[in-house]
Amino acid sequence: MQTILGASGVIGVTLARELKAYTPNIRLVSRNPKKVNDTDLPFTADITNRQQVFDAVKGSEIVYLVAGLSYKTKVWQEQWPLIMQNVIDASSEYNCRFVFFDNIYMIGGDNVKHITENSPFSPTSRKGKVRAQLDRMILDKIEQGKLNATIARCADYYGATGSNSVLMELVYKNLAKNKRAQWLFNARVRHSFTYVPDAAKGTAMLGNTKEAYNQIWNLPTHGNAMTGEDWIRLFANEMRKPDKFTVVPAWMVNIAGLFVPVMKELYEMRYQFNREYFFDSQKFEKYFGFRATPPDAAVREILAT
């Protein structure tokens, strides 16, 4: 049995499709789970509830935590450590291998200019401090020999209308509405994005490769990290729309945060968009012989769905 905690999100659904190649026994856990494959086993649970997590994990060979919480610092501070402790304890209790689908918020400042698995924890945001805490919880248990786990890190991802990345929300959706595309802070610096199918396939590969455990992996992300201008131009050309765009400066996001909660949350993450942001997945690609999907091919696939 392979179990996905947080199975109703974009990554959870795509991961379920990928895991079908490894097993017919996939347990989908969320508040309102729905089958992705015919043989899936939906399991209703609240992963902030310790007993419900233990019930959901019991009998699993591999557990994937791919949940997403509301993009609110207070929610992250209150719920993420609780969820992580629940999953670590349940995985240890039932001797399950554990895969955590992570972001890279724990890496801050100029360290985002070249992000590898060895980049130091250097959070410069409150949300980044939460993510660093979660990773340390896992790594400490691995070091103690009490957990068999891997951390699968992903850059901002794109590739489904349900993914709330800047690329999908401010570029794709605006162009689809015949509006100008938008970008945050600086459109002239490179910014890596991970394609959702690559992220899900990579996560499934890591989960089903015993030698990949007890370490950190950057999920496959194409090495051609384009600038914001390049991303906008690519989407606009493929959608046959004008490539006009507006850059939203930091001061405007800061002011908007007084009235729009999500803008307040975005302001502290500005370091990810006001400088080079390059996500290096060579470790994964070399080990597995995997080639990440080129951006032009990914955009064509997105528009064809």
BELPEDA-V659578 format. One record per residue. N is the residue number from 0. SS is DSSP state (H for helix, E for strand, - for the rest). PSI is psi in degrees with one decimal (none if undefined). NEAR is the number of other C-alpha atoms within 8 Angstrom. Layout:
# BELPEDA-V659578
{{N	SS	PSI	NEAR} {N	SS	PSI	NEAR}}
This chain:
# BELPEDA-V659578
{{0	-	130.3	10} {1	E	129.1	12} {2	E	132.3	15} {3	E	116.8	15} {4	E	121.4	14} {5	-	42.7	13} {6	-	-8.1	15} {7	-	-8.2	12} {8	-	178.5	10} {9	H	-47.4	10} {10	H	-42.5	11} {11	H	-44.8	14} {12	H	-45.0	11} {13	H	-37.8	11} {14	H	-40.1	12} {15	H	-39.7	14} {16	H	-40.6	10} {17	H	-36.7	11} {18	H	-18.2	10} {19	-	-27.5	10} {20	-	-15.4	7} {21	-	-30.1	7} {22	-	147.8	9} {23	-	-6.9	8} {24	-	91.0	9} {25	E	121.9	15} {26	E	123.3	12} {27	E	115.3	18} {28	E	123.9	16} {29	E	-178.6	14} {30	-	-33.4	7} {31	-	70.4	6} {32	-	145.5	12} {33	-	143.9	7} {34	-	141.2	10} {35	-	-45.8	8} {36	-	156.7	8} {37	-	-33.2	5} {38	-	3.7	8} {39	-	152.3	12} {40	E	97.7	9} {41	E	139.8	10} {42	E	116.0	10} {43	E	125.1	9} {44	-	154.6	11} {45	-	112.3	9} {46	-	-2.3	11} {47	-	-10.1	9} {48	-	115.9	10} {49	H	-49.0	9} {50	H	-39.1	6} {51	H	-34.3	10} {52	H	-44.9	15} {53	H	-41.3	11} {54	H	-38.2	7} {55	H	-34.0	10} {56	H	-28.7	12} {57	-	131.7	8} {58	-	2.7	6} {59	-	144.4	11} {60	-	-41.5	10} {61	E	137.7	12} {62	E	129.0	15} {63	E	125.6	13} {64	E	106.9	12} {65	-	19.4	13} {66	-	150.8	9} {67	-	135.5	6} {68	-	165.4	7} {69	-	141.0	6} {70	-	65.6	8} {71	-	127.2	9} {72	H	-45.5	9} {73	H	-41.4	6} {74	H	-44.9	11} {75	H	-45.5	14} {76	H	-35.9	10} {77	H	-39.8	8} {78	H	-36.0	9} {79	H	-48.0	11} {80	H	-35.8	12} {81	H	-47.2	9} {82	H	-47.0	12} {83	H	-42.9	10} {84	H	-41.6	9} {85	H	-47.3	14} {86	H	-41.0	11} {87	H	-47.1	11} {88	H	-41.8	8} {89	H	-40.4	12} {90	H	-39.2	14} {91	H	-44.5	10} {92	H	-42.1	7} {93	-	11.6	10} {94	-	46.2	8} {95	-	147.0	12} {96	E	141.8	12} {97	E	128.5	15} {98	E	120.8	15} {99	E	118.1	11} {100	E	109.5	12} {101	E	164.5	9} {102	-	-162.0	10} {103	-	31.5	10} {104	-	-22.1	12} {105	-	-8.2	14} {106	-	119.7	15} {107	-	179.7	15} {108	H	-145.0	10} {109	H	-7.8	7} {110	H	-14.5	11} {111	H	-7.6	13} {112	H	-23.7	9} {113	-	99.2	9} {114	E	117.2	13} {115	-	178.0	9} {116	-	-18.6	7} {117	-	2.2	5} {118	-	136.4	8} {119	-	147.9	6} {120	-	122.2	8} {121	-	52.8	9} {122	-	134.9	13} {123	-	13.0	10} {124	-	161.4	10} {125	H	-39.3	9} {126	H	-34.3	10} {127	H	-37.1	14} {128	H	-35.7	12} {129	H	-45.2	13} {130	H	-38.3	12} {131	H	-40.1	12} {132	H	-42.5	9} {133	H	-44.8	11} {134	H	-39.9	9} {135	H	-35.2	8} {136	H	-43.0	10} {137	H	-49.8	11} {138	H	-35.2	9} {139	H	-43.1	8} {140	H	-36.1	10} {141	H	-46.1	12} {142	H	-32.9	7} {143	-	-6.0	7} {144	-	20.0	7} {145	-	1.7	8} {146	-	137.3	14} {147	-	101.4	11} {148	E	161.8	13} {149	E	147.0	15} {150	E	117.2	13} {151	E	108.6	14} {152	E	144.8	12} {153	-	141.0	13} {154	-	-177.4	11} {155	-	132.6	9} {156	E	156.8	11} {157	E	161.0	12} {158	-	1.7	12} {159	-	145.4	9} {160	-	-17.7	6} {161	-	-6.1	6} {162	-	125.2	10} {163	-	42.0	7} {164	-	161.4	9} {165	H	-40.7	9} {166	H	-44.0	9} {167	H	-40.5	14} {168	H	-44.9	10} {169	H	-20.6	11} {170	H	-69.3	15} {171	H	-51.9	11} {172	H	-38.0	9} {173	H	-44.1	13} {174	H	-38.2	13} {175	H	-25.7	8} {176	-	12.0	6} {177	-	32.5	7} {178	-	167.2	7} {179	-	140.7	12} {180	E	158.0	14} {181	E	157.4	11} {182	E	154.4	14} {183	E	129.6	13} {184	-	-56.6	11} {185	-	112.6	12} {186	-	3.4	11} {187	-	8.4	7} {188	-	153.1	13} {189	E	147.2	13} {190	E	117.1	12} {191	-	142.0	15} {192	-	139.5	11} {193	E	131.3	15} {194	E	128.9	12} {195	H	-49.3	13} {196	H	-36.2	8} {197	H	-42.4	13} {198	H	-44.4	14} {199	H	-44.5	12} {200	H	-42.5	10} {201	H	-39.3	10} {202	H	-41.9	13} {203	H	-39.8	11} {204	H	-44.2	8} {205	H	-44.3	13} {206	H	-32.0	15} {207	-	17.9	7} {208	-	101.6	8} {209	H	-33.2	7} {210	H	-13.6	4} {211	H	-4.1	9} {212	-	164.6	11} {213	-	38.7	10} {214	-	174.0	8} {215	E	140.5	9} {216	E	136.7	12} {217	E	124.2	14} {218	-	152.2	14} {219	-	123.8	15} {220	-	128.6	16} {221	-	137.4	14} {222	-	-10.4	8} {223	-	78.9	7} {224	-	108.7	10} {225	-	162.0	11} {226	E	167.4	11} {227	H	-41.8	13} {228	H	-41.9	9} {229	H	-43.4	8} {230	H	-43.8	10} {231	H	-44.4	12} {232	H	-40.3	9} {233	H	-50.9	10} {234	H	-44.8	11} {235	H	-43.8	12} {236	H	-43.7	10} {237	H	-29.6	9} {238	H	-1.8	9} {239	-	48.5	6} {240	-	158.1	9} {241	-	143.3	7} {242	-	27.5	10} {243	-	144.3	6} {244	E	164.4	9} {245	E	134.5	8} {246	E	126.8	10} {247	E	111.7	10} {248	-	163.4	9} {249	H	-41.0	10} {250	H	-33.6	6} {251	H	-39.9	8} {252	H	-40.0	13} {253	H	-45.3	11} {254	H	-42.6	8} {255	H	-28.5	10} {256	-	-18.7	13} {257	-	-20.9	8} {258	-	-27.2	6} {259	-	109.6	8} {260	H	-41.7	8} {261	H	-31.6	9} {262	H	-37.0	11} {263	H	-38.4	13} {264	H	-33.1	12} {265	H	-29.6	9} {266	H	-40.9	11} {267	-	-12.9	9} {268	-	12.6	9} {269	H	-24.5	11} {270	H	-19.5	10} {271	H	-15.5	11} {272	-	-8.9	13} {273	-	8.4	10} {274	-	174.3	11} {275	-	140.5	11} {276	E	96.6	14} {277	-	123.2	12} {278	E	115.2	13} {279	-	115.7	10} {280	-	28.1	14} {281	H	-33.9	7} {282	H	-50.1	8} {283	H	-49.6	13} {284	H	-37.3	12} {285	H	-42.3	8} {286	H	-43.9	7} {287	H	-4.1	6} {288	-	38.6	7} {289	-	136.8	9} {290	-	117.8	7} {291	-	150.0	9} {292	-	127.8	10} {293	-	146.6	8} {294	H	-40.8	8} {295	H	-40.0	7} {296	H	-38.9	8} {297	H	-44.5	11} {298	H	-40.1	12} {299	H	-37.9	9} {300	H	-40.6	8} {301	H	-46.1	9} {302	H	-19.4	7} {303	H	-11.8	5} {304	-	none	4}}
